[in-house]
Amino acid sequence: MGVKDYFTEHPSSVGESYGEHFRVASHFSKELLFAGMACAVHAILPKLFMTTGSSKVRQLHSEMTQGMRSQVEQDTEFEAAAEPQPAS
């Protein structure tokens, strides 16, 4: 396996260039980090971020499985996820 193949084999297997794959994977990483932080806060303060983690997982699953990887939006969801959730 050549050096170029090391960086391009997986991205091409999902129909992306290295740059596209880097952008999508970075988006998923950032979204998961923020969701993880919201879950950690929720563990301490249960009235905060009550649905943030599960909502983010559903959103990312949808993006990945419905062919929306190339349409990853710029990060506007974080602002909404950072808002305290009302109690049900």
DSSP file (Angstrom, degrees, kcal/mol; ACC not computed):
  #  RESIDUE AA STRUCTURE BP1 BP2  ACC     N-H-->O    O-->H-N    N-H-->O    O-->H-N    TCO  KAPPA ALPHA  PHI   PSI    X-CA   Y-CA   Z-CA
    1    1 A M              0   0    0      0, 0.0     2,-0.1     0, 0.0     0, 0.0   0.000 360.0 360.0 360.0 123.6    0.0    0.0    0.0
    2    2 A G     >  -     0   0    0      1,-0.1     4,-1.8     4,-0.0     0, 0.0  -0.294 360.0-106.6 -79.0 167.4    1.5    3.3   -1.1
    3    3 A V  H  > S+     0   0    0      1,-0.2     4,-1.1     2,-0.2     5,-0.1   0.909 120.7  51.6 -60.8 -43.4    1.4    6.5    0.9
    4    4 A K  H >> S+     0   0    0      1,-0.2     4,-1.3     2,-0.2     3,-0.6   0.918 108.1  51.8 -61.5 -43.0   -1.3    8.0   -1.4
    5    5 A D  H 3> S+     0   0    0      1,-0.2     4,-2.6     2,-0.2     5,-0.3   0.858 101.0  62.9 -61.2 -35.6   -3.5    4.9   -1.0
    6    6 A Y  H 3< S+     0   0    0     -4,-1.8     4,-0.3     1,-0.2    -1,-0.2   0.867 112.8  35.0 -57.5 -37.2   -3.2    5.2    2.8
    7    7 A F  H << S+     0   0    0     -4,-1.1    -1,-0.2    -3,-0.6    -2,-0.2   0.633 127.4  35.2 -93.0 -16.0   -5.0    8.6    2.6
    8    8 A T  H  X S+     0   0    0     -4,-1.3     4,-2.3    -3,-0.2     5,-0.2   0.622  92.6  81.0-116.2 -16.0   -7.4    7.9   -0.3
    9    9 A E  H  X S+     0   0    0     -4,-2.6     4,-1.3    -5,-0.2    -3,-0.1   0.956 100.3  37.8 -61.6 -53.6   -8.5    4.3   -0.1
   10   10 A H  H >> S+     0   0    0     -5,-0.3     4,-0.9    -4,-0.3     3,-0.5   0.951 115.7  51.7 -66.5 -49.1  -11.2    4.7    2.6
   11   11 A P  H >4>S+     0   0    0      0, 0.0     5,-2.7     0, 0.0     3,-1.0   0.915 110.9  49.2 -54.1 -41.7  -12.5    8.1    1.4
   12   12 A S  H ><5S+     0   0    0     -4,-2.3     3,-1.3     1,-0.2    -2,-0.2   0.812 102.1  63.0 -68.5 -26.6  -12.9    6.8   -2.2
   13   13 A S  H <<5S+     0   0    0     -4,-1.3    -1,-0.2    -3,-0.5    -3,-0.1   0.717 108.5  42.0 -69.5 -18.9  -14.8    3.7   -0.8
   14   14 A V  T <<5S-     0   0    0     -3,-1.0    -1,-0.3    -4,-0.9    -2,-0.2   0.176 125.0-102.3-109.8  15.0  -17.5    6.1    0.5
   15   15 A G  T < 5S+     0   0    0     -3,-1.3     2,-0.3     1,-0.2    -3,-0.2   0.794  82.7 115.8  76.4  30.2  -17.5    8.2   -2.7
   16   16 A E      < -     0   0    0     -5,-2.7    -1,-0.2    -6,-0.2    -2,-0.2  -0.910  61.9-122.8-129.6 155.6  -15.4   11.2   -1.4
   17   17 A S     >  -     0   0    0     -2,-0.3     4,-2.6    -3,-0.1     5,-0.2  -0.388  43.2 -99.5 -80.1 172.0  -12.1   12.8   -2.0
   18   18 A Y  H  > S+     0   0    0      1,-0.2     4,-2.6     2,-0.2     5,-0.2   0.929 125.2  48.9 -59.3 -44.6   -9.7   13.1    0.9
   19   19 A G  H  > S+     0   0    0      2,-0.2     4,-2.2     1,-0.2    -1,-0.2   0.907 111.7  47.8 -63.7 -42.8  -10.7   16.8    1.4
   20   20 A E  H  > S+     0   0    0      2,-0.2     4,-2.6     1,-0.2    -1,-0.2   0.929 113.4  48.3 -62.3 -44.7  -14.4   16.0    1.4
   21   21 A H  H  X S+     0   0    0     -4,-2.6     4,-3.0     1,-0.2     5,-0.3   0.895 109.6  52.7 -63.4 -40.5  -13.9   13.1    3.8
   22   22 A F  H  X S+     0   0    0     -4,-2.6     4,-2.3    -5,-0.2    -1,-0.2   0.924 111.0  47.3 -60.3 -44.7  -11.8   15.3    6.1
   23   23 A R  H  X S+     0   0    0     -4,-2.2     4,-2.1     2,-0.2    -2,-0.2   0.931 115.6  44.0 -63.8 -46.4  -14.6   17.9    6.2
   24   24 A V  H  X S+     0   0    0     -4,-2.6     4,-2.5     2,-0.2    -2,-0.2   0.937 115.3  47.4 -65.7 -47.2  -17.3   15.3    6.8
   25   25 A A  H  X S+     0   0    0     -4,-3.0     4,-2.4     1,-0.2    -1,-0.2   0.874 111.7  51.1 -64.0 -36.7  -15.3   13.4    9.5
   26   26 A S  H  X S+     0   0    0     -4,-2.3     4,-2.6    -5,-0.3    -1,-0.2   0.905 109.0  51.5 -65.1 -41.2  -14.4   16.7   11.2
   27   27 A H  H  X S+     0   0    0     -4,-2.1     4,-2.7     2,-0.2    -2,-0.2   0.945 111.7  46.3 -58.8 -49.6  -18.0   17.7   11.3
   28   28 A F  H  X S+     0   0    0     -4,-2.5     4,-2.5     1,-0.2     5,-0.2   0.906 112.2  51.6 -61.8 -41.6  -19.1   14.4   12.9
   29   29 A S  H  X S+     0   0    0     -4,-2.4     4,-2.3     2,-0.2    -1,-0.2   0.935 112.0  45.2 -60.4 -47.9  -16.2   14.6   15.4
   30   30 A K  H  X S+     0   0    0     -4,-2.6     4,-2.4     1,-0.2     5,-0.2   0.923 113.3  50.0 -63.6 -44.9  -17.2   18.2   16.4
   31   31 A E  H  X S+     0   0    0     -4,-2.7     4,-2.3     1,-0.2    -1,-0.2   0.908 112.3  47.5 -61.2 -42.3  -20.9   17.3   16.7
   32   32 A L  H  X S+     0   0    0     -4,-2.5     4,-2.5    -5,-0.2    -1,-0.2   0.875 110.2  52.5 -68.4 -36.9  -20.1   14.2   18.8
   33   33 A L  H  X S+     0   0    0     -4,-2.3     4,-2.2    -5,-0.2    -2,-0.2   0.937 112.0  45.0 -62.8 -46.0  -17.8   16.2   21.1
   34   34 A F  H  X S+     0   0    0     -4,-2.4     4,-2.3     2,-0.2    -2,-0.2   0.902 113.7  49.6 -65.3 -40.4  -20.4   18.8   21.8
   35   35 A A  H  X S+     0   0    0     -4,-2.3     4,-2.3    -5,-0.2    -1,-0.2   0.895 110.0  52.0 -64.3 -39.0  -23.1   16.2   22.3
   36   36 A G  H  X S+     0   0    0     -4,-2.5     4,-2.1     2,-0.2    -2,-0.2   0.895 109.2  49.4 -63.7 -40.1  -20.8   14.4   24.7
   37   37 A M  H  X S+     0   0    0     -4,-2.2     4,-2.3     2,-0.2    -2,-0.2   0.912 110.2  50.9 -65.1 -41.4  -20.2   17.6   26.7
   38   38 A A  H  X S+     0   0    0     -4,-2.3     4,-2.5     1,-0.2    -2,-0.2   0.897 110.1  50.2 -62.1 -39.6  -24.0   18.2   26.8
   39   39 A C  H  X S+     0   0    0     -4,-2.3     4,-2.1     2,-0.2    -1,-0.2   0.882 108.8  51.8 -65.6 -38.2  -24.5   14.6   28.1
   40   40 A A  H  X S+     0   0    0     -4,-2.1     4,-1.2     2,-0.2    -2,-0.2   0.913 111.5  46.6 -64.9 -42.2  -21.8   15.1   30.8
   41   41 A V  H >X S+     0   0    0     -4,-2.3     4,-3.3     1,-0.2     3,-0.5   0.920 110.9  53.3 -63.7 -42.7  -23.6   18.3   31.9
   42   42 A H  H 3< S+     0   0    0     -4,-2.5    -2,-0.2     1,-0.2    -1,-0.2   0.860 102.2  58.6 -60.5 -36.7  -26.9   16.4   31.9
   43   43 A A  H 3< S+     0   0    0     -4,-2.1    -1,-0.2     1,-0.2    -2,-0.2   0.866 116.6  33.8 -61.3 -35.1  -25.4   13.7   34.1
   44   44 A I  H << S+     0   0    0     -4,-1.2    -2,-0.2    -3,-0.5    -1,-0.2   0.881 132.7  29.1 -86.0 -43.2  -24.7   16.3   36.7
   45   45 A L  S >< S-     0   0    0     -4,-3.3     3,-2.4    -5,-0.1    -1,-0.3  -0.797  71.8-170.8-121.4  84.8  -27.7   18.6   36.1
   46   46 A P  T 3  S+     0   0    0      0, 0.0    -1,-0.1     0, 0.0    -4,-0.1   0.668  79.8  63.4 -58.0 -20.9  -30.5   16.4   34.8
   47   47 A K  T 3  S+     0   0    0      2,-0.1     3,-0.4    40,-0.1     2,-0.3   0.637  93.1  78.0 -78.7 -11.2  -32.8   19.3   33.9
   48   48 A L  S <  S-     0   0    0     -3,-2.4    -3,-0.1     1,-0.2    35,-0.0  -0.765 104.4   0.0 -99.2 144.0  -30.3   20.5   31.3
   49   49 A F  S  > S+     0   0    0     -2,-0.3     4,-0.5    34,-0.2    -1,-0.2   0.857  73.0 164.4  54.5  43.9  -29.8   19.0   27.8
   50   50 A M  T  4 S+     0   0    0     -3,-0.4     4,-0.2     1,-0.2    -1,-0.1   0.774  78.0  18.7 -66.1 -26.9  -32.5   16.4   28.4
   51   51 A T  T  > S+     0   0    0      2,-0.1     4,-2.5    30,-0.1     5,-0.2   0.384  96.2  99.5-123.0   2.2  -32.8   15.5   24.7
   52   52 A T  H  > S+     0   0    0      1,-0.2     4,-2.5     2,-0.2     5,-0.2   0.922  84.4  46.2 -59.9 -49.1  -29.6   16.9   23.2
   53   53 A G  H  X S+     0   0    0     -4,-0.5     4,-2.3     1,-0.2    -1,-0.2   0.942 116.8  42.4 -61.4 -50.2  -27.6   13.6   23.1
   54   54 A S  H  > S+     0   0    0      1,-0.2     4,-2.2     2,-0.2    -1,-0.2   0.881 114.6  51.7 -67.3 -37.1  -30.4   11.5   21.6
   55   55 A S  H  X S+     0   0    0     -4,-2.5     4,-2.4     2,-0.2    -1,-0.2   0.919 110.8  47.8 -63.3 -42.9  -31.4   14.2   19.1
   56   56 A K  H  X S+     0   0    0     -4,-2.5     4,-2.8    -5,-0.2     5,-0.2   0.902 110.2  51.6 -66.5 -40.9  -27.8   14.6   17.9
   57   57 A V  H  X S+     0   0    0     -4,-2.3     4,-2.5     2,-0.2    -1,-0.2   0.928 111.6  47.4 -61.6 -44.4  -27.3   10.8   17.5
   58   58 A R  H  X S+     0   0    0     -4,-2.2     4,-2.3     2,-0.2    -2,-0.2   0.919 112.9  49.4 -62.2 -42.8  -30.5   10.6   15.4
   59   59 A Q  H  X S+     0   0    0     -4,-2.4     4,-2.4     2,-0.2    -2,-0.2   0.941 113.6  44.5 -61.8 -48.3  -29.4   13.6   13.3
   60   60 A L  H  X S+     0   0    0     -4,-2.8     4,-2.3     2,-0.2    -1,-0.2   0.883 111.6  53.2 -66.8 -37.9  -25.9   12.2   12.6
   61   61 A H  H  X S+     0   0    0     -4,-2.5     4,-2.6    -5,-0.2     5,-0.3   0.925 110.3  48.6 -60.5 -43.9  -27.3    8.7   11.9
   62   62 A S  H  X S+     0   0    0     -4,-2.3     4,-2.2     1,-0.2     6,-0.4   0.926 110.8  50.1 -61.6 -45.9  -29.7   10.3    9.3
   63   63 A E  H  <>S+     0   0    0     -4,-2.4     5,-1.5     1,-0.2     6,-0.4   0.897 115.9  42.8 -58.9 -40.9  -26.9   12.3    7.7
   64   64 A M  H  <5S+     0   0    0     -4,-2.3     3,-0.5     4,-0.2    -2,-0.2   0.885 120.8  37.1 -77.0 -38.6  -24.7    9.2    7.4
   65   65 A T  H  <5S+     0   0    0     -4,-2.6    -2,-0.2     1,-0.2    -3,-0.2   0.705 110.9  56.3 -91.9 -19.3  -27.3    6.7    6.2
   66   66 A Q  T  <5S-     0   0    0     -4,-2.2    -1,-0.2    -5,-0.3    -2,-0.1   0.137 114.5-103.6-100.6  21.4  -29.4    8.8    3.9
   67   67 A G  T   5S+     0   0    0     -3,-0.5     3,-0.4     1,-0.1    -3,-0.1   0.779  84.5 127.4  69.1  26.7  -26.6    9.9    1.7
   68   68 A M    > < +     0   0    0     -5,-1.5     3,-1.7    -6,-0.4    -4,-0.2   0.326  33.3 105.7 -96.8   7.6  -26.5   13.4    3.2
   69   69 A R  G >  S+     0   0    0     -6,-0.4     3,-1.1     1,-0.3    -1,-0.2   0.878  81.1  48.9 -56.1 -39.3  -22.7   13.2    4.0
   70   70 A S  G 3  S+     0   0    0     -3,-0.4    -1,-0.3     1,-0.3    -2,-0.1   0.597 108.3  56.1 -78.4  -8.0  -21.9   15.6    1.1
   71   71 A Q  G <  S+     0   0    0     -3,-1.7    -1,-0.3    -8,-0.2    -2,-0.2   0.107  71.2 153.6-108.4  21.2  -24.6   18.0    2.3
   72   72 A V    <   -     0   0    0     -3,-1.1     3,-0.1     1,-0.1    -3,-0.1  -0.306  40.3-132.7 -55.5 124.0  -23.3   18.4    5.8
   73   73 A E        -     0   0    0      1,-0.1     2,-0.1    -2,-0.0    -1,-0.1  -0.304  22.6 -95.2 -74.5 158.7  -24.5   21.8    7.0
   74   74 A Q        -     0   0    0      1,-0.1     2,-1.9     2,-0.0     3,-0.3  -0.426  63.1 -80.1 -67.4 158.6  -22.3   24.4    8.6
   75   75 A D  S    S+     0   0    0      1,-0.2     4,-0.2    -2,-0.1    -1,-0.1  -0.398  80.4 130.6 -78.4  79.6  -22.7   24.2   12.3
   76   76 A T     >  +     0   0    0     -2,-1.9     4,-0.9     2,-0.1     3,-0.4   0.600  62.3  72.9 -96.8 -15.7  -25.9   25.9   13.3
   77   77 A E  H  > S+     0   0    0     -3,-0.3     4,-2.8     1,-0.2     5,-0.2   0.793  83.4  68.6 -70.1 -27.3  -27.2   23.0   15.4
   78   78 A F  H  > S+     0   0    0      1,-0.2     4,-1.9     2,-0.2    -1,-0.2   0.901  96.1  52.9 -61.4 -40.7  -24.8   23.7   18.2
   79   79 A E  H  4 S+     0   0    0     -3,-0.4     4,-0.5    -4,-0.2    -1,-0.2   0.917 113.1  44.0 -60.8 -42.9  -26.4   27.0   19.2
   80   80 A A  H >< S+     0   0    0     -4,-0.9     3,-1.0     1,-0.2    -2,-0.2   0.900 113.2  51.1 -68.1 -40.8  -29.8   25.2   19.4
   81   81 A A  H 3< S+     0   0    0     -4,-2.8    -1,-0.2     1,-0.2    -2,-0.2   0.779 102.6  60.9 -68.1 -25.7  -28.3   22.2   21.3
   82   82 A A  T 3< S+     0   0    0     -4,-1.9    -1,-0.2    -5,-0.2    -2,-0.2   0.635  83.6  97.9 -77.8 -12.7  -26.6   24.5   23.8
   83   83 A E  S <  S-     0   0    0     -3,-1.0   -34,-0.2    -4,-0.5     2,-0.0  -0.550  88.3-104.4 -74.7 138.5  -30.0   26.0   24.9
   84   84 A P        -     0   0    0      0, 0.0   -36,-0.1     0, 0.0    -1,-0.1  -0.378  36.9-124.8 -59.6 139.9  -31.4   24.4   28.1
   85   85 A Q        -     0   0    0    -38,-0.2   -35,-0.1    -4,-0.1     2,-0.1  -0.697  22.5-114.4 -89.2 137.9  -34.3   22.0   27.3
   86   86 A P        -     0   0    0      0, 0.0     2,-0.1     0, 0.0    -1,-0.1  -0.420  36.4-103.5 -68.7 147.3  -37.7   22.6   29.0
   87   87 A A              0   0    0      1,-0.1   -40,-0.1    -2,-0.1   -39,-0.0  -0.452 360.0 360.0 -69.4 142.3  -38.8   19.9   31.4
   88   88 A S              0   0    0     -2,-0.1    -1,-0.1    -3,-0.1     0, 0.0   0.460 360.0 360.0 -83.6 360.0  -41.5   17.6   29.9
